[in-house]
Amino acid sequence: MRRRAAAPLGLGLEGREDPALSGDGRYLASVVERGGRRTVLLQERLSGRVVPLRLRGQQPHSSPSLSWNGRYLAVLVQQGAKRLAVVEDRATGNRLPLMLPGDLEPERLSLSPDGRRIALQLLDQGRMRVEVFDLGGLLEPDLAPAQPVQGGGPP
């Protein structure tokens, strides 16, 4: 196994938390502290180039997760006193906040490689549980090369 450090960008490797790698290995998302706030940093792994995100204004961030090609970035953001799960579509610039029923509070998340499902660890009246939500009607699949789309009629 070969190791390759992420480009430090002056932050040092110890300043990164919650690493998430896209399925194709091209993008690395991690949480860093900037200006006293935790924020997600997305960068191309080989070049170290920082990729701009539209998640500003809702901080701190935690628990990033990327789809196969890095089109979708799911992350937890703070909005007032409430924590929300948000999926950013980097291809269109759209943000999809996931509205949860009742007083459910997301603690961690994991996005499926195709971006069609998201698993959330939820805090519900002091108890933890995990639920999987289908995003298929909301997001296009972010498929690996040569991966067929399932469904859609006879072969």
C-alpha positions in Angstrom: 0.0 0.0 0.0 1.4 3.4 -1.0 0.5 6.6 0.9 0.2 10.0 -0.6 -0.4 13.0 1.7 -2.9 15.6 0.6 -1.5 18.9 -0.4 -1.3 20.9 2.9 -2.2 24.4 1.5 -0.3 25.9 4.4 -2.7 24.2 6.9 -0.6 21.2 7.8 -1.8 17.7 7.7 -2.9 17.8 11.4 -5.4 20.6 10.6 -7.7 18.3 8.6 -10.6 16.1 9.9 -13.3 13.9 8.5 -11.7 13.0 5.2 -13.9 11.8 2.4 -12.6 10.6 -1.0 -14.7 10.5 -4.2 -15.1 7.0 -5.6 -12.8 7.7 -8.5 -10.1 9.0 -6.1 -9.9 12.4 -7.8 -11.4 14.6 -5.0 -10.7 14.9 -1.3 -13.0 16.7 1.0 -12.0 17.4 4.6 -13.0 19.7 7.4 -10.5 22.4 8.3 -10.7 25.4 10.7 -10.6 28.8 9.1 -11.2 32.0 11.0 -12.4 30.1 14.0 -15.1 28.1 12.0 -15.0 24.6 10.7 -15.5 24.5 7.0 -15.3 21.9 4.2 -12.3 22.1 1.9 -12.6 20.3 -1.4 -9.6 19.8 -3.5 -8.3 17.8 -6.5 -6.1 15.3 -4.9 -3.3 15.1 -7.5 -2.9 18.8 -8.2 -3.9 20.1 -4.8 -6.2 22.7 -6.5 -8.9 24.0 -4.2 -12.4 23.6 -5.7 -14.8 26.4 -4.8 -18.0 25.4 -3.0 -21.2 27.3 -2.5 -21.7 26.2 1.1 -20.7 29.6 2.6 -22.9 31.3 5.1 -23.9 28.1 6.9 -21.1 27.0 9.2 -19.7 25.1 10.9 -19.5 22.1 8.6 -19.0 18.4 9.4 -19.2 14.9 8.1 -18.5 15.4 4.3 -19.3 12.7 1.8 -18.7 12.6 -1.9 -20.3 10.7 -4.8 -18.3 8.7 -7.3 -17.1 11.5 -9.6 -17.4 14.2 -6.9 -20.4 15.8 -8.5 -22.3 15.6 -5.2 -21.0 16.7 -1.9 -23.1 16.0 1.1 -22.3 17.7 4.4 -23.9 18.7 7.7 -24.3 22.5 8.2 -25.4 24.6 11.1 -28.4 26.8 10.4 -29.2 28.8 13.6 -29.6 26.3 16.4 -30.4 23.4 14.0 -28.1 21.1 12.1 -29.1 20.2 8.5 -27.9 17.7 5.9 -27.3 19.4 2.6 -26.3 18.0 -0.8 -24.5 20.4 -3.2 -24.7 19.5 -6.9 -21.4 20.9 -8.1 -22.4 20.6 -11.8 -25.4 22.8 -11.5 -24.6 24.8 -8.3 -27.9 23.7 -6.7 -28.1 22.9 -3.0 -30.6 20.4 -1.7 -31.4 20.8 2.0 -32.8 17.6 3.4 -35.8 18.4 5.6 -36.3 15.8 8.3 -39.5 15.2 10.1 -40.1 16.2 13.7 -37.1 17.0 15.9 -34.7 14.6 14.2 -31.1 16.0 14.3 -28.5 14.6 11.9 -25.2 13.7 13.5 -23.3 12.0 10.6 -24.0 11.1 7.0 -22.8 9.0 4.2 -23.7 9.5 0.5 -23.9 6.5 -1.8 -21.4 6.5 -4.7 -24.1 7.2 -7.3 -25.6 10.0 -5.1 -29.1 8.4 -5.1 -29.2 7.5 -1.4 -28.0 9.0 1.8 -27.6 7.3 5.2 -28.1 9.6 8.2 -27.2 8.9 11.8 -30.0 10.7 13.6 -30.5 11.9 17.1 -34.1 11.4 18.1 -35.1 12.4 21.7 -31.6 11.5 23.0 -31.4 8.2 21.1 -29.3 7.4 18.0 -30.6 5.6 15.0 -29.6 5.3 11.3 -32.0 5.8 8.4 -31.4 5.6 4.6 -33.2 8.1 2.4 -33.8 7.8 -1.3 -32.8 10.8 -3.4 -33.4 9.2 -6.7 -36.3 11.5 -7.7 -34.2 14.5 -6.8 -30.7 13.8 -8.1 -29.3 12.3 -11.3 -27.0 9.4 -10.8 -23.3 10.1 -10.6 -22.1 6.9 -12.2 -18.7 5.3 -12.6 -17.5 5.1 -16.2 -19.3 2.3 -18.2 -21.8 1.7 -15.4 -25.3 1.2 -16.8 -28.3 3.0 -15.5 -30.7 0.5 -14.0 -34.4 0.4 -15.1 -35.9 2.3 -18.0 -37.5 -0.6 -19.9 -36.4 -3.8 -21.7 -32.8 -4.3 -22.6 
